[in-house]
Amino acid sequence: MKRLLYFLKKSFDVFDKAMKEDSTSFIRKQLEEEENIFALITMGIFSGIPSPPTGIVLRILPHMSREISIMIKRSANLDDVFGEIMGTFNVD
């Protein structure tokens, strides 16, 4: 009987740990996606999406240093063939 109780307790501990890990991973993923959406809304003018008023963007810009650094890293790693071609033709 003690072995059964010990086995059940261990099983529930493992189940509890797995559920906590899944929950926190979902929350992290949701936070990451919300940060991306926030950055897209505030910096969307560079991609053609209407942006909020400039005053609001300037007020929240200091809080976006992480998102801006991520966008710079991602854009630096891209091979923009079309941009390179337009650069050779000196198109403004």
mmCIF file as gemmi writes it, N, C-alpha and C atoms, coordinates in Angstrom:
data_model
loop_
_atom_site.group_PDB
_atom_site.id
_atom_site.type_symbol
_atom_site.label_atom_id
_atom_site.label_alt_id
_atom_site.label_comp_id
_atom_site.label_asym_id
_atom_site.label_entity_id
_atom_site.label_seq_id
_atom_site.pdbx_PDB_ins_code
_atom_site.Cartn_x
_atom_site.Cartn_y
_atom_site.Cartn_z
_atom_site.occupancy
_atom_site.B_iso_or_equiv
_atom_site.pdbx_formal_charge
_atom_site.auth_seq_id
_atom_site.auth_asym_id
_atom_site.pdbx_PDB_model_num
ATOM 1 N N . MET Axp A 1 ? 0.822 -1.201 0 1 0 ? 1 A 1
ATOM 2 C CA . MET Axp A 1 ? 0 0 0 1 0 ? 1 A 1
ATOM 3 C C . MET Axp A 1 ? 0.868 1.268 0 1 0 ? 1 A 1
ATOM 4 N N . LYS Axp A 2 ? 1.958 1.221 0.787 1 0 ? 2 A 1
ATOM 5 C CA . LYS Axp A 2 ? 2.851 2.384 0.836 1 0 ? 2 A 1
ATOM 6 C C . LYS Axp A 2 ? 3.512 2.614 -0.511 1 0 ? 2 A 1
ATOM 7 N N . ARG Axp A 3 ? 3.838 1.535 -1.21 1 0 ? 3 A 1
ATOM 8 C CA . ARG Axp A 3 ? 4.469 1.668 -2.523 1 0 ? 3 A 1
ATOM 9 C C . ARG Axp A 3 ? 3.509 2.306 -3.519 1 0 ? 3 A 1
ATOM 10 N N . LEU Axp A 4 ? 2.245 1.918 -3.44 1 0 ? 4 A 1
ATOM 11 C CA . LEU Axp A 4 ? 1.232 2.484 -4.332 1 0 ? 4 A 1
ATOM 12 C C . LEU Axp A 4 ? 1.064 3.979 -4.075 1 0 ? 4 A 1
ATOM 13 N N . LEU Axp A 5 ? 0.999 4.357 -2.793 1 0 ? 5 A 1
ATOM 14 C CA . LEU Axp A 5 ? 0.874 5.776 -2.461 1 0 ? 5 A 1
ATOM 15 C C . LEU Axp A 5 ? 2.107 6.56 -2.906 1 0 ? 5 A 1
ATOM 16 N N . TYR Axp A 6 ? 3.276 5.979 -2.716 1 0 ? 6 A 1
ATOM 17 C CA . TYR Axp A 6 ? 4.505 6.618 -3.151 1 0 ? 6 A 1
ATOM 18 C C . TYR Axp A 6 ? 4.517 6.789 -4.67 1 0 ? 6 A 1
ATOM 19 N N . PHE Axp A 7 ? 4.102 5.748 -5.386 1 0 ? 7 A 1
ATOM 20 C CA . PHE Axp A 7 ? 4.04 5.806 -6.844 1 0 ? 7 A 1
ATOM 21 C C . PHE Axp A 7 ? 3.043 6.865 -7.309 1 0 ? 7 A 1
ATOM 22 N N . LEU Axp A 8 ? 1.879 6.919 -6.671 1 0 ? 8 A 1
ATOM 23 C CA . LEU Axp A 8 ? 0.871 7.932 -7.04 1 0 ? 8 A 1
ATOM 24 C C . LEU Axp A 8 ? 1.381 9.35 -6.765 1 0 ? 8 A 1
ATOM 25 N N . LYS Axp A 9 ? 2.04 9.521 -5.609 1 0 ? 9 A 1
ATOM 26 C CA . LYS Axp A 9 ? 2.573 10.845 -5.286 1 0 ? 9 A 1
ATOM 27 C C . LYS Axp A 9 ? 3.626 11.268 -6.309 1 0 ? 9 A 1
ATOM 28 N N . LYS Axp A 10 ? 4.527 10.366 -6.67 1 0 ? 10 A 1
ATOM 29 C CA . LYS Axp A 10 ? 5.548 10.681 -7.665 1 0 ? 10 A 1
ATOM 30 C C . LYS Axp A 10 ? 4.914 10.985 -9.022 1 0 ? 10 A 1
ATOM 31 N N . SER Axp A 11 ? 3.885 10.218 -9.376 1 0 ? 11 A 1
ATOM 32 C CA . SER Axp A 11 ? 3.214 10.429 -10.659 1 0 ? 11 A 1
ATOM 33 C C . SER Axp A 11 ? 2.57 11.809 -10.712 1 0 ? 11 A 1
ATOM 34 N N . PHE Axp A 12 ? 1.895 12.178 -9.62 1 0 ? 12 A 1
ATOM 35 C CA . PHE Axp A 12 ? 1.263 13.493 -9.589 1 0 ? 12 A 1
ATOM 36 C C . PHE Axp A 12 ? 2.3 14.612 -9.552 1 0 ? 12 A 1
ATOM 37 N N . ASP Axp A 13 ? 3.427 14.39 -8.914 1 0 ? 13 A 1
ATOM 38 C CA . ASP Axp A 13 ? 4.495 15.396 -8.907 1 0 ? 13 A 1
ATOM 39 C C . ASP Axp A 13 ? 5.031 15.626 -10.319 1 0 ? 13 A 1
ATOM 40 N N . VAL Axp A 14 ? 5.242 14.534 -11.045 1 0 ? 14 A 1
ATOM 41 C CA . VAL Axp A 14 ? 5.724 14.649 -12.424 1 0 ? 14 A 1
ATOM 42 C C . VAL Axp A 14 ? 4.685 15.356 -13.288 1 0 ? 14 A 1
ATOM 43 N N . PHE Axp A 15 ? 3.42 14.986 -13.13 1 0 ? 15 A 1
ATOM 44 C CA . PHE Axp A 15 ? 2.334 15.617 -13.886 1 0 ? 15 A 1
ATOM 45 C C . PHE Axp A 15 ? 2.255 17.099 -13.562 1 0 ? 15 A 1
ATOM 46 N N . ASP Axp A 16 ? 2.355 17.44 -12.273 1 0 ? 16 A 1
ATOM 47 C CA . ASP Axp A 16 ? 2.295 18.837 -11.851 1 0 ? 16 A 1
ATOM 48 C C . ASP Axp A 16 ? 3.456 19.638 -12.448 1 0 ? 16 A 1
ATOM 49 N N . LYS Axp A 17 ? 4.639 19.072 -12.42 1 0 ? 17 A 1
ATOM 50 C CA . LYS Axp A 17 ? 5.809 19.758 -12.975 1 0 ? 17 A 1
ATOM 51 C C . LYS Axp A 17 ? 5.659 19.984 -14.486 1 0 ? 17 A 1
ATOM 52 N N . ALA Axp A 18 ? 5.153 18.975 -15.184 1 0 ? 18 A 1
ATOM 53 C CA . ALA Axp A 18 ? 4.958 19.105 -16.63 1 0 ? 18 A 1
ATOM 54 C C . ALA Axp A 18 ? 3.925 20.181 -16.949 1 0 ? 18 A 1
ATOM 55 N N . MET Axp A 19 ? 2.857 20.224 -16.189 1 0 ? 19 A 1
ATOM 56 C CA . MET Axp A 19 ? 1.824 21.241 -16.422 1 0 ? 19 A 1
ATOM 57 C C . MET Axp A 19 ? 2.368 22.647 -16.16 1 0 ? 19 A 1
ATOM 58 N N . LYS Axp A 20 ? 3.182 22.798 -15.116 1 0 ? 20 A 1
ATOM 59 C CA . LYS Axp A 20 ? 3.764 24.108 -14.827 1 0 ? 20 A 1
ATOM 60 C C . LYS Axp A 20 ? 4.705 24.542 -15.945 1 0 ? 20 A 1
ATOM 61 N N . GLU Axp A 21 ? 5.513 23.628 -16.446 1 0 ? 21 A 1
ATOM 62 C CA . GLU Axp A 21 ? 6.439 23.967 -17.526 1 0 ? 21 A 1
ATOM 63 C C . GLU Axp A 21 ? 5.687 24.348 -18.799 1 0 ? 21 A 1
ATOM 64 N N . ASP Axp A 22 ? 4.628 23.597 -19.112 1 0 ? 22 A 1
ATOM 65 C CA . ASP Axp A 22 ? 3.825 23.933 -20.29 1 0 ? 22 A 1
ATOM 66 C C . ASP Axp A 22 ? 3.178 25.303 -20.136 1 0 ? 22 A 1
ATOM 67 N N . SER Axp A 23 ? 2.647 25.561 -18.952 1 0 ? 23 A 1
ATOM 68 C CA . SER Axp A 23 ? 1.98 26.841 -18.713 1 0 ? 23 A 1
ATOM 69 C C . SER Axp A 23 ? 2.946 28.003 -18.854 1 0 ? 23 A 1
ATOM 70 N N . THR Axp A 24 ? 4.115 27.879 -18.257 1 0 ? 24 A 1
ATOM 71 C CA . THR Axp A 24 ? 5.07 28.987 -18.344 1 0 ? 24 A 1
ATOM 72 C C . THR Axp A 24 ? 5.598 29.161 -19.763 1 0 ? 24 A 1
ATOM 73 N N . SER Axp A 25 ? 5.749 28.067 -20.505 1 0 ? 25 A 1
ATOM 74 C CA . SER Axp A 25 ? 6.214 28.216 -21.889 1 0 ? 25 A 1
ATOM 75 C C . SER Axp A 25 ? 5.152 28.908 -22.74 1 0 ? 25 A 1
ATOM 76 N N . PHE Axp A 26 ? 3.876 28.607 -22.486 1 0 ? 26 A 1
ATOM 77 C CA . PHE Axp A 26 ? 2.811 29.292 -23.222 1 0 ? 26 A 1
ATOM 78 C C . PHE Axp A 26 ? 2.767 30.773 -22.874 1 0 ? 26 A 1
ATOM 79 N N . ILE Axp A 27 ? 2.964 31.088 -21.609 1 0 ? 27 A 1
ATOM 80 C CA . ILE Axp A 27 ? 2.948 32.488 -21.192 1 0 ? 27 A 1
ATOM 81 C C . ILE Axp A 27 ? 4.134 33.24 -21.806 1 0 ? 27 A 1
ATOM 82 N N . ARG Axp A 28 ? 5.312 32.609 -21.813 1 0 ? 28 A 1
ATOM 83 C CA . ARG Axp A 28 ? 6.479 33.246 -22.449 1 0 ? 28 A 1
ATOM 84 C C . ARG Axp A 28 ? 6.236 33.499 -23.921 1 0 ? 28 A 1
ATOM 85 N N . LYS Axp A 29 ? 5.668 32.519 -24.612 1 0 ? 29 A 1
ATOM 86 C CA . LYS Axp A 29 ? 5.392 32.664 -26.043 1 0 ? 29 A 1
ATOM 87 C C . LYS Axp A 29 ? 4.382 33.783 -26.285 1 0 ? 29 A 1
ATOM 88 N N . GLN Axp A 30 ? 3.354 33.845 -25.436 1 0 ? 30 A 1
ATOM 89 C CA . GLN Axp A 30 ? 2.354 34.894 -25.588 1 0 ? 30 A 1
ATOM 90 C C . GLN Axp A 30 ? 2.986 36.268 -25.351 1 0 ? 30 A 1
ATOM 91 N N . LEU Axp A 31 ? 3.831 36.394 -24.346 1 0 ? 31 A 1
ATOM 92 C CA . LEU Axp A 31 ? 4.511 37.662 -24.088 1 0 ? 31 A 1
ATOM 93 C C . LEU Axp A 31 ? 5.381 38.071 -25.268 1 0 ? 31 A 1
ATOM 94 N N . GLU Axp A 32 ? 6.102 37.113 -25.826 1 0 ? 32 A 1
ATOM 95 C CA . GLU Axp A 32 ? 6.947 37.397 -26.982 1 0 ? 32 A 1
ATOM 96 C C . GLU Axp A 32 ? 6.119 37.882 -28.166 1 0 ? 32 A 1
ATOM 97 N N . GLU Axp A 33 ? 4.991 37.237 -28.413 1 0 ? 33 A 1
ATOM 98 C CA . GLU Axp A 33 ? 4.13 37.652 -29.521 1 0 ? 33 A 1
ATOM 99 C C . GLU Axp A 33 ? 3.521 39.027 -29.271 1 0 ? 33 A 1
ATOM 100 N N . GLU Axp A 34 ? 3.136 39.31 -28.027 1 0 ? 34 A 1
ATOM 101 C CA . GLU Axp A 34 ? 2.588 40.63 -27.714 1 0 ? 34 A 1
ATOM 102 C C . GLU Axp A 34 ? 3.643 41.72 -27.87 1 0 ? 34 A 1
ATOM 103 N N . GLU Axp A 35 ? 4.895 41.42 -27.523 1 0 ? 35 A 1
ATOM 104 C CA . GLU Axp A 35 ? 5.966 42.386 -27.745 1 0 ? 35 A 1
ATOM 105 C C . GLU Axp A 35 ? 6.171 42.631 -29.234 1 0 ? 35 A 1
ATOM 106 N N . ASN Axp A 36 ? 6.08 41.575 -30.042 1 0 ? 36 A 1
ATOM 107 C CA . ASN Axp A 36 ? 6.22 41.747 -31.489 1 0 ? 36 A 1
ATOM 108 C C . ASN Axp A 36 ? 5.076 42.585 -32.055 1 0 ? 36 A 1
ATOM 109 N N . ILE Axp A 37 ? 3.869 42.346 -31.583 1 0 ? 37 A 1
ATOM 110 C CA . ILE Axp A 37 ? 2.719 43.128 -32.044 1 0 ? 37 A 1
ATOM 111 C C . ILE Axp A 37 ? 2.873 44.585 -31.627 1 0 ? 37 A 1
ATOM 112 N N . PHE Axp A 38 ? 3.333 44.792 -30.396 1 0 ? 38 A 1
ATOM 113 C CA . PHE Axp A 38 ? 3.56 46.156 -29.909 1 0 ? 38 A 1
ATOM 114 C C . PHE Axp A 38 ? 4.577 46.879 -30.783 1 0 ? 38 A 1
ATOM 115 N N . ALA Axp A 39 ? 5.662 46.181 -31.101 1 0 ? 39 A 1
ATOM 116 C CA . ALA Axp A 39 ? 6.677 46.794 -31.952 1 0 ? 39 A 1
ATOM 117 C C . ALA Axp A 39 ? 6.133 47.062 -33.349 1 0 ? 39 A 1
ATOM 118 N N . LEU Axp A 40 ? 5.335 46.157 -33.87 1 0 ? 40 A 1
ATOM 119 C CA . LEU Axp A 40 ? 4.77 46.351 -35.203 1 0 ? 40 A 1
ATOM 120 C C . LEU Axp A 40 ? 3.811 47.531 -35.23 1 0 ? 40 A 1
ATOM 121 N N . ILE Axp A 41 ? 3.024 47.676 -34.182 1 0 ? 41 A 1
ATOM 122 C CA . ILE Axp A 41 ? 2.08 48.799 -34.138 1 0 ? 41 A 1
ATOM 123 C C . ILE Axp A 41 ? 2.821 50.124 -34.049 1 0 ? 41 A 1
ATOM 124 N N . THR Axp A 42 ? 3.833 50.181 -33.192 1 0 ? 42 A 1
ATOM 125 C CA . THR Axp A 42 ? 4.514 51.462 -33 1 0 ? 42 A 1
ATOM 126 C C . THR Axp A 42 ? 5.527 51.775 -34.09 1 0 ? 42 A 1
ATOM 127 N N . MET Axp A 43 ? 6.137 50.749 -34.684 1 0 ? 43 A 1
ATOM 128 C CA . MET Axp A 43 ? 7.142 50.986 -35.725 1 0 ? 43 A 1
ATOM 129 C C . MET Axp A 43 ? 6.611 50.597 -37.108 1 0 ? 43 A 1
ATOM 130 N N . GLY Axp A 44 ? 5.318 50.414 -37.216 1 0 ? 44 A 1
ATOM 131 C CA . GLY Axp A 44 ? 4.724 49.945 -38.458 1 0 ? 44 A 1
ATOM 132 C C . GLY Axp A 44 ? 4.838 50.9 -39.625 1 0 ? 44 A 1
ATOM 133 N N . ILE Axp A 45 ? 5.13 52.14 -39.363 1 0 ? 45 A 1
ATOM 134 C CA . ILE Axp A 45 ? 5.229 53.106 -40.458 1 0 ? 45 A 1
ATOM 135 C C . ILE Axp A 45 ? 6.338 52.716 -41.432 1 0 ? 45 A 1
ATOM 136 N N . PHE Axp A 46 ? 7.352 52.003 -40.938 1 0 ? 46 A 1
ATOM 137 C CA . PHE Axp A 46 ? 8.442 51.577 -41.818 1 0 ? 46 A 1
ATOM 138 C C . PHE Axp A 46 ? 8.012 50.46 -42.76 1 0 ? 46 A 1
ATOM 139 N N . SER Axp A 47 ? 6.929 49.762 -42.415 1 0 ? 47 A 1
ATOM 140 C CA . SER Axp A 47 ? 6.445 48.69 -43.289 1 0 ? 47 A 1
ATOM 141 C C . SER Axp A 47 ? 5.13 49.048 -43.963 1 0 ? 47 A 1
ATOM 142 N N . GLY Axp A 48 ? 4.671 50.284 -43.823 1 0 ? 48 A 1
ATOM 143 C CA . GLY Axp A 48 ? 3.481 50.73 -44.517 1 0 ? 48 A 1
ATOM 144 C C . GLY Axp A 48 ? 2.204 50.602 -43.71 1 0 ? 48 A 1
ATOM 145 N N . ILE Axp A 49 ? 2.298 50.205 -42.469 1 0 ? 49 A 1
ATOM 146 C CA . ILE Axp A 49 ? 1.109 50.089 -41.619 1 0 ? 49 A 1
ATOM 147 C C . ILE Axp A 49 ? 0.895 51.44 -40.94 1 0 ? 49 A 1
ATOM 148 N N . PRO Axp A 50 ? -0.339 51.933 -40.925 1 0 ? 50 A 1
ATOM 149 C CA . PRO Axp A 50 ? -0.584 53.212 -40.25 1 0 ? 50 A 1
ATOM 150 C C . PRO Axp A 50 ? -0.165 53.131 -38.784 1 0 ? 50 A 1
ATOM 151 N N . SER Axp A 51 ? 0.516 54.135 -38.328 1 0 ? 51 A 1
ATOM 152 C CA . SER Axp A 51 ? 1.021 54.11 -36.958 1 0 ? 51 A 1
ATOM 153 C C . SER Axp A 51 ? 0.231 55.068 -36.08 1 0 ? 51 A 1
ATOM 154 N N . PRO Axp A 52 ? 0.368 54.912 -34.767 1 0 ? 52 A 1
ATOM 155 C CA . PRO Axp A 52 ? -0.279 55.861 -33.857 1 0 ? 52 A 1
ATOM 156 C C . PRO Axp A 52 ? 0.376 57.232 -33.966 1 0 ? 52 A 1
ATOM 157 N N . PRO Axp A 53 ? -0.212 58.228 -33.345 1 0 ? 53 A 1
ATOM 158 C CA . PRO Axp A 53 ? 0.365 59.579 -33.416 1 0 ? 53 A 1
ATOM 159 C C . PRO Axp A 53 ? 1.824 59.608 -32.951 1 0 ? 53 A 1
ATOM 160 N N . THR Axp A 54 ? 2.584 60.485 -33.549 1 0 ? 54 A 1
ATOM 161 C CA . THR Axp A 54 ? 4.019 60.56 -33.293 1 0 ? 54 A 1
ATOM 162 C C . THR Axp A 54 ? 4.334 60.834 -31.827 1 0 ? 54 A 1
ATOM 163 N N . GLY Axp A 55 ? 3.529 61.654 -31.177 1 0 ? 55 A 1
ATOM 164 C CA . GLY Axp A 55 ? 3.77 61.957 -29.762 1 0 ? 55 A 1
ATOM 165 C C . GLY Axp A 55 ? 3.73 60.713 -28.892 1 0 ? 55 A 1
ATOM 166 N N . ILE Axp A 56 ? 2.779 59.84 -29.166 1 0 ? 56 A 1
ATOM 167 C CA . ILE Axp A 56 ? 2.674 58.593 -28.403 1 0 ? 56 A 1
ATOM 168 C C . ILE Axp A 56 ? 3.875 57.705 -28.671 1 0 ? 56 A 1
ATOM 169 N N . VAL Axp A 57 ? 4.262 57.599 -29.927 1 0 ? 57 A 1
ATOM 170 C CA . VAL Axp A 57 ? 5.408 56.761 -30.285 1 0 ? 57 A 1
ATOM 171 C C . VAL Axp A 57 ? 6.677 57.282 -29.61 1 0 ? 57 A 1
ATOM 172 N N . LEU Axp A 58 ? 6.859 58.601 -29.597 1 0 ? 58 A 1
ATOM 173 C CA . LEU Axp A 58 ? 8.056 59.165 -28.971 1 0 ? 58 A 1
ATOM 174 C C . LEU Axp A 58 ? 8.071 58.939 -27.464 1 0 ? 58 A 1
ATOM 175 N N . ARG Axp A 59 ? 6.88 58.936 -26.823 1 0 ? 59 A 1
ATOM 176 C CA . ARG Axp A 59 ? 6.83 58.699 -25.387 1 0 ? 59 A 1
ATOM 177 C C . ARG Axp A 59 ? 7.162 57.261 -25.022 1 0 ? 59 A 1
ATOM 178 N N . ILE Axp A 60 ? 6.773 56.308 -25.867 1 0 ? 60 A 1
ATOM 179 C CA . ILE Axp A 60 ? 7.035 54.905 -25.523 1 0 ? 60 A 1
ATOM 180 C C . ILE Axp A 60 ? 8.304 54.378 -26.17 1 0 ? 60 A 1
ATOM 181 N N . LEU Axp A 61 ? 8.963 55.165 -26.98 1 0 ? 61 A 1
ATOM 182 C CA . LEU Axp A 61 ? 10.191 54.726 -27.647 1 0 ? 61 A 1
ATOM 183 C C . LEU Axp A 61 ? 11.29 54.274 -26.684 1 0 ? 61 A 1
ATOM 184 N N . PRO Axp A 62 ? 11.524 54.949 -25.559 1 0 ? 62 A 1
ATOM 185 C CA . PRO Axp A 62 ? 12.566 54.462 -24.641 1 0 ? 62 A 1
ATOM 186 C C . PRO Axp A 62 ? 12.282 53.061 -24.09 1 0 ? 62 A 1
ATOM 187 N N . HIS Axp A 63 ? 11.036 52.666 -24.036 1 0 ? 63 A 1
ATOM 188 C CA . HIS Axp A 63 ? 10.677 51.351 -23.511 1 0 ? 63 A 1
ATOM 189 C C . HIS Axp A 63 ? 10.823 50.257 -24.567 1 0 ? 63 A 1
ATOM 190 N N . MET Axp A 64 ? 11.158 50.641 -25.775 1 0 ? 64 A 1
ATOM 191 C CA . MET Axp A 64 ? 11.228 49.682 -26.873 1 0 ? 64 A 1
ATOM 192 C C . MET Axp A 64 ? 12.655 49.348 -27.284 1 0 ? 64 A 1
ATOM 193 N N . SER Axp A 65 ? 13.614 49.593 -26.432 1 0 ? 65 A 1
ATOM 194 C CA . SER Axp A 65 ? 15.007 49.364 -26.819 1 0 ? 65 A 1
ATOM 195 C C . SER Axp A 65 ? 15.258 47.904 -27.165 1 0 ? 65 A 1
ATOM 196 N N . ARG Axp A 66 ? 14.643 46.98 -26.437 1 0 ? 66 A 1
ATOM 197 C CA . ARG Axp A 66 ? 14.83 45.553 -26.73 1 0 ? 66 A 1
ATOM 198 C C . ARG Axp A 66 ? 14.25 45.193 -28.092 1 0 ? 66 A 1
ATOM 199 N N . GLU Axp A 67 ? 13.041 45.663 -28.386 1 0 ? 67 A 1
ATOM 200 C CA . GLU Axp A 67 ? 12.406 45.351 -29.662 1 0 ? 67 A 1
ATOM 201 C C . GLU Axp A 67 ? 13.185 45.948 -30.829 1 0 ? 67 A 1
ATOM 202 N N . ILE Axp A 68 ? 13.688 47.154 -30.65 1 0 ? 68 A 1
ATOM 203 C CA . ILE Axp A 68 ? 14.453 47.798 -31.724 1 0 ? 68 A 1
ATOM 204 C C . ILE Axp A 68 ? 15.747 47.036 -31.985 1 0 ? 68 A 1
ATOM 205 N N . SER Axp A 69 ? 16.416 46.602 -30.908 1 0 ? 69 A 1
ATOM 206 C CA . SER Axp A 69 ? 17.652 45.832 -31.121 1 0 ? 69 A 1
ATOM 207 C C . SER Axp A 69 ? 17.365 44.507 -31.815 1 0 ? 69 A 1
ATOM 208 N N . ILE Axp A 70 ? 16.247 43.872 -31.502 1 0 ? 70 A 1
ATOM 209 C CA . ILE Axp A 70 ? 15.872 42.623 -32.185 1 0 ? 70 A 1
ATOM 210 C C . ILE Axp A 70 ? 15.599 42.885 -33.655 1 0 ? 70 A 1
ATOM 211 N N . MET Axp A 71 ? 14.885 43.971 -33.969 1 0 ? 71 A 1
ATOM 212 C CA . MET Axp A 71 ? 14.587 44.28 -35.369 1 0 ? 71 A 1
ATOM 213 C C . MET Axp A 71 ? 15.866 44.586 -36.14 1 0 ? 71 A 1
ATOM 214 N N . ILE Axp A 72 ? 16.81 45.266 -35.512 1 0 ? 72 A 1
ATOM 215 C CA . ILE Axp A 72 ? 18.076 45.578 -36.187 1 0 ? 72 A 1
ATOM 216 C C . ILE Axp A 72 ? 18.865 44.304 -36.457 1 0 ? 72 A 1
ATOM 217 N N . LYS Axp A 73 ? 18.905 43.398 -35.473 1 0 ? 73 A 1
ATOM 218 C CA . LYS Axp A 73 ? 19.618 42.131 -35.664 1 0 ? 73 A 1
ATOM 219 C C . LYS Axp A 73 ? 18.991 41.303 -36.775 1 0 ? 73 A 1
ATOM 220 N N . ARG Axp A 74 ? 17.668 41.259 -36.803 1 0 ? 74 A 1
ATOM 221 C CA . ARG Axp A 74 ? 16.987 40.476 -37.838 1 0 ? 74 A 1
ATOM 222 C C . ARG Axp A 74 ? 17.191 41.082 -39.219 1 0 ? 74 A 1
ATOM 223 N N . SER Axp A 75 ? 17.179 42.394 -39.303 1 0 ? 75 A 1
ATOM 224 C CA . SER Axp A 75 ? 17.347 43.019 -40.621 1 0 ? 75 A 1
ATOM 225 C C . SER Axp A 75 ? 18.786 42.935 -41.097 1 0 ? 75 A 1
ATOM 226 N N . ALA Axp A 76 ? 19.737 42.869 -40.18 1 0 ? 76 A 1
ATOM 227 C CA . ALA Axp A 76 ? 21.14 42.773 -40.577 1 0 ? 76 A 1
ATOM 228 C C . ALA Axp A 76 ? 21.467 41.397 -41.137 1 0 ? 76 A 1
ATOM 229 N N . ASN Axp A 77 ? 20.72 40.382 -40.723 1 0 ? 77 A 1
ATOM 230 C CA . ASN Axp A 77 ? 20.989 39.016 -41.179 1 0 ? 77 A 1
ATOM 231 C C . ASN Axp A 77 ? 20.286 38.666 -42.488 1 0 ? 77 A 1
ATOM 232 N N . LEU Axp A 78 ? 19.454 39.545 -42.977 1 0 ? 78 A 1
ATOM 233 C CA . LEU Axp A 78 ? 18.714 39.258 -44.204 1 0 ? 78 A 1
ATOM 234 C C . LEU Axp A 78 ? 19.531 39.636 -45.43 1 0 ? 78 A 1
ATOM 235 N N . ASP Axp A 79 ? 19.426 38.828 -46.457 1 0 ? 79 A 1
ATOM 236 C CA . ASP Axp A 79 ? 20.029 39.175 -47.742 1 0 ? 79 A 1
ATOM 237 C C . ASP Axp A 79 ? 18.956 39.85 -48.586 1 0 ? 79 A 1
ATOM 238 N N . ASP Axp A 80 ? 19.058 41.146 -48.722 1 0 ? 80 A 1
ATOM 239 C CA . ASP Axp A 80 ? 18.071 41.913 -49.465 1 0 ? 80 A 1
ATOM 240 C C . ASP Axp A 80 ? 18.595 42.133 -50.879 1 0 ? 80 A 1
ATOM 241 N N . VAL Axp A 81 ? 18.323 41.177 -51.744 1 0 ? 81 A 1
ATOM 242 C CA . VAL Axp A 81 ? 18.813 41.244 -53.115 1 0 ? 81 A 1
ATOM 243 C C . VAL Axp A 81 ? 18.193 42.423 -53.848 1 0 ? 81 A 1
ATOM 244 N N . PHE Axp A 82 ? 16.894 42.628 -53.665 1 0 ? 82 A 1
ATOM 245 C CA . PHE Axp A 82 ? 16.215 43.736 -54.336 1 0 ? 82 A 1
ATOM 246 C C . PHE Axp A 82 ? 16.799 45.074 -53.875 1 0 ? 82 A 1
ATOM 247 N N . GLY Axp A 83 ? 17.062 45.196 -52.567 1 0 ? 83 A 1
ATOM 248 C CA . GLY Axp A 83 ? 17.667 46.427 -52.05 1 0 ? 83 A 1
ATOM 249 C C . GLY Axp A 83 ? 19.055 46.668 -52.605 1 0 ? 83 A 1
ATOM 250 N N . GLU Axp A 84 ? 19.828 45.594 -52.757 1 0 ? 84 A 1
ATOM 251 C CA . GLU Axp A 84 ? 21.172 45.74 -53.334 1 0 ? 84 A 1
ATOM 252 C C . GLU Axp A 84 ? 21.102 46.185 -54.789 1 0 ? 84 A 1
ATOM 253 N N . ILE Axp A 85 ? 20.153 45.647 -55.545 1 0 ? 85 A 1
ATOM 254 C CA . ILE Axp A 85 ? 20.008 46.042 -56.952 1 0 ? 85 A 1
ATOM 255 C C . ILE Axp A 85 ? 19.609 47.508 -57.046 1 0 ? 85 A 1
ATOM 256 N N . MET Axp A 86 ? 18.653 47.922 -56.213 1 0 ? 86 A 1
ATOM 257 C CA . MET Axp A 86 ? 18.239 49.313 -56.231 1 0 ? 86 A 1
ATOM 258 C C . MET Axp A 86 ? 19.37 50.226 -55.767 1 0 ? 86 A 1
ATOM 259 N N . GLY Axp A 87 ? 20.222 49.737 -54.887 1 0 ? 87 A 1
ATOM 260 C CA . GLY Axp A 87 ? 21.379 50.515 -54.458 1 0 ? 87 A 1
ATOM 261 C C . GLY Axp A 87 ? 22.383 50.728 -55.575 1 0 ? 87 A 1
ATOM 262 N N . THR Axp A 88 ? 22.508 49.764 -56.447 1 0 ? 88 A 1
ATOM 263 C CA . THR Axp A 88 ? 23.445 49.932 -57.557 1 0 ? 88 A 1
ATOM 264 C C . THR Axp A 88 ? 22.934 50.93 -58.58 1 0 ? 88 A 1
ATOM 265 N N . PHE Axp A 89 ? 21.602 51.027 -58.711 1 0 ? 89 A 1
ATOM 266 C CA . PHE Axp A 89 ? 21.016 51.988 -59.644 1 0 ? 89 A 1
ATOM 267 C C . PHE Axp A 89 ? 20.814 53.359 -59.029 1 0 ? 89 A 1
ATOM 268 N N . ASN Axp A 90 ? 21.113 53.49 -57.727 1 0 ? 90 A 1
ATOM 269 C CA . ASN Axp A 90 ? 20.981 54.75 -57.018 1 0 ? 90 A 1
ATOM 270 C C . ASN Axp A 90 ? 19.558 55.289 -57.098 1 0 ? 90 A 1
ATOM 271 N N . VAL Axp A 91 ? 18.592 54.42 -56.809 1 0 ? 91 A 1
ATOM 272 C CA . VAL Axp A 91 ? 17.177 54.808 -56.812 1 0 ? 91 A 1
ATOM 273 C C . VAL Axp A 91 ? 16.822 55.354 -55.432 1 0 ? 91 A 1
ATOM 274 N N . ASP Axp A 92 ? 16.237 56.54 -55.392 1 0 ? 92 A 1
ATOM 275 C CA . ASP Axp A 92 ? 15.837 57.154 -54.115 1 0 ? 92 A 1
ATOM 276 C C . ASP Axp A 92 ? 14.37 57.019 -53.894 1 0 ? 92 A 1
